Amino acid sequence: MQKRLFQILDEMNQSDIANGTRMVSISPNFISGDKVKQGAKICMGTDEAALMELFTHKSIPLLIIVNSEEYNRLKDTE
């Protein structure tokens, strides 16, 4: 059976914590959003190293949009 996306991301994140690597990074820096013919275009900001990793195909971008109220509720729950 194939692993779920968030299961893979969690394993990569746990490896980052254990090994001091950066296989998964989060950038909450929203810059802009525009309506376009295909739907929407969202522009996010991150550090320059992430851009270089995209250009060299070391990384792939994944846009995850999360309900903020539920995220904050769960984040503050133990």
C-alpha positions, 0 to 999 in steps of 0.5 A: 500500500502506498503511503499518504502524502502527510505521512511522507511529509511527517517522516521527512520532517522527523528525519530533519529534526533527528539529522539537522537537515532541511528536506521539508520547510514551511514558508508562511510568507503570503505575498499576493493572490490573483484571479486568473483564467485557470483559477488563481495564482498564489505568490509565496515568499521563501529564502533564496536557498529554496529557489536554488533547490527548485532550479536544481530539481532538488526540491518540489513546491507543494502548496498546502492551504489550511483552515486557520481556525482549525489549525490554531485550535489543534495547534494549541491542543495537547 
